[in-house]
Amino acid sequence: MSEHHNGPVETGAPMNYPEHEKTYTMFINGAKYGTMIIVVLLIAMAAGFFTTAGFLGSVILFILLNIAGFFLLR
């Protein structure tokens, strides 16, 4: 019923650890920058709707906060 293995658990092709690290890094960066863009968009929308900034002011705020965010998250 139960099988006892005496060899390596890994069967099949060997793992490509550098590729795993690259994929993990890309995922973390995507999550980090994606979250930043959504938060900046919400801030710009709030500035456009609830202040006298208007559409143009919120677009400028969105661009400026994205630039600052990209520099801070590097």
Rosetta constraint file for C-alpha pairs under 8 A:
AtomPair CA 5 CA 9 HARMONIC 7.61 0.50
AtomPair CA 10 CA 14 HARMONIC 7.64 0.50
AtomPair CA 16 CA 20 HARMONIC 6.52 0.50
AtomPair CA 17 CA 21 HARMONIC 6.21 0.50
AtomPair CA 18 CA 22 HARMONIC 6.22 0.50
AtomPair CA 19 CA 23 HARMONIC 6.18 0.50
AtomPair CA 20 CA 24 HARMONIC 6.12 0.50
AtomPair CA 21 CA 25 HARMONIC 6.12 0.50
AtomPair CA 22 CA 26 HARMONIC 6.19 0.50
AtomPair CA 23 CA 27 HARMONIC 6.17 0.50
AtomPair CA 24 CA 28 HARMONIC 6.20 0.50
AtomPair CA 25 CA 29 HARMONIC 6.14 0.50
AtomPair CA 26 CA 30 HARMONIC 6.04 0.50
AtomPair CA 27 CA 31 HARMONIC 6.13 0.50
AtomPair CA 28 CA 32 HARMONIC 6.01 0.50
AtomPair CA 29 CA 33 HARMONIC 5.99 0.50
AtomPair CA 30 CA 34 HARMONIC 5.65 0.50
AtomPair CA 31 CA 35 HARMONIC 5.96 0.50
AtomPair CA 32 CA 36 HARMONIC 6.32 0.50
AtomPair CA 33 CA 37 HARMONIC 6.17 0.50
AtomPair CA 33 CA 70 HARMONIC 7.61 0.50
AtomPair CA 33 CA 73 HARMONIC 7.86 0.50
AtomPair CA 34 CA 38 HARMONIC 6.34 0.50
AtomPair CA 35 CA 39 HARMONIC 6.20 0.50
AtomPair CA 36 CA 40 HARMONIC 6.09 0.50
AtomPair CA 36 CA 66 HARMONIC 7.75 0.50
AtomPair CA 36 CA 69 HARMONIC 6.95 0.50
AtomPair CA 37 CA 41 HARMONIC 6.03 0.50
AtomPair CA 37 CA 66 HARMONIC 6.74 0.50
AtomPair CA 38 CA 42 HARMONIC 6.26 0.50
AtomPair CA 39 CA 43 HARMONIC 6.27 0.50
AtomPair CA 40 CA 44 HARMONIC 6.11 0.50
AtomPair CA 40 CA 62 HARMONIC 6.14 0.50
AtomPair CA 40 CA 65 HARMONIC 6.37 0.50
AtomPair CA 40 CA 66 HARMONIC 6.71 0.50
AtomPair CA 41 CA 45 HARMONIC 6.06 0.50
AtomPair CA 41 CA 62 HARMONIC 6.27 0.50
AtomPair CA 42 CA 46 HARMONIC 6.11 0.50
AtomPair CA 43 CA 47 HARMONIC 6.19 0.50
AtomPair CA 43 CA 62 HARMONIC 7.80 0.50
AtomPair CA 44 CA 48 HARMONIC 6.13 0.50
AtomPair CA 44 CA 58 HARMONIC 4.85 0.50
AtomPair CA 44 CA 59 HARMONIC 6.95 0.50
AtomPair CA 44 CA 61 HARMONIC 6.00 0.50
AtomPair CA 44 CA 62 HARMONIC 5.35 0.50
AtomPair CA 45 CA 49 HARMONIC 6.07 0.50
AtomPair CA 45 CA 58 HARMONIC 6.48 0.50
AtomPair CA 46 CA 50 HARMONIC 5.68 0.50
AtomPair CA 46 CA 51 HARMONIC 7.66 0.50
AtomPair CA 47 CA 51 HARMONIC 5.40 0.50
AtomPair CA 47 CA 52 HARMONIC 7.81 0.50
AtomPair CA 47 CA 53 HARMONIC 6.35 0.50
AtomPair CA 47 CA 54 HARMONIC 7.62 0.50
AtomPair CA 47 CA 57 HARMONIC 7.96 0.50
AtomPair CA 47 CA 58 HARMONIC 5.96 0.50
AtomPair CA 48 CA 52 HARMONIC 7.01 0.50
AtomPair CA 48 CA 53 HARMONIC 5.42 0.50
AtomPair CA 48 CA 54 HARMONIC 4.66 0.50
AtomPair CA 48 CA 55 HARMONIC 5.66 0.50
AtomPair CA 48 CA 57 HARMONIC 6.87 0.50
AtomPair CA 48 CA 58 HARMONIC 5.00 0.50
AtomPair CA 49 CA 54 HARMONIC 6.94 0.50
AtomPair CA 53 CA 57 HARMONIC 4.70 0.50
AtomPair CA 53 CA 58 HARMONIC 6.28 0.50
AtomPair CA 54 CA 58 HARMONIC 6.23 0.50
AtomPair CA 55 CA 59 HARMONIC 6.22 0.50
AtomPair CA 56 CA 60 HARMONIC 6.24 0.50
AtomPair CA 57 CA 61 HARMONIC 6.09 0.50
AtomPair CA 58 CA 62 HARMONIC 5.96 0.50
AtomPair CA 59 CA 63 HARMONIC 6.28 0.50
AtomPair CA 60 CA 64 HARMONIC 6.16 0.50
AtomPair CA 61 CA 65 HARMONIC 5.97 0.50
AtomPair CA 62 CA 66 HARMONIC 6.11 0.50
AtomPair CA 63 CA 67 HARMONIC 6.26 0.50
AtomPair CA 64 CA 68 HARMONIC 6.24 0.50
AtomPair CA 65 CA 69 HARMONIC 5.90 0.50
AtomPair CA 66 CA 70 HARMONIC 6.07 0.50
AtomPair CA 67 CA 71 HARMONIC 6.42 0.50
AtomPair CA 68 CA 72 HARMONIC 6.17 0.50
AtomPair CA 69 CA 73 HARMONIC 5.98 0.50
AtomPair CA 70 CA 74 HARMONIC 6.29 0.50
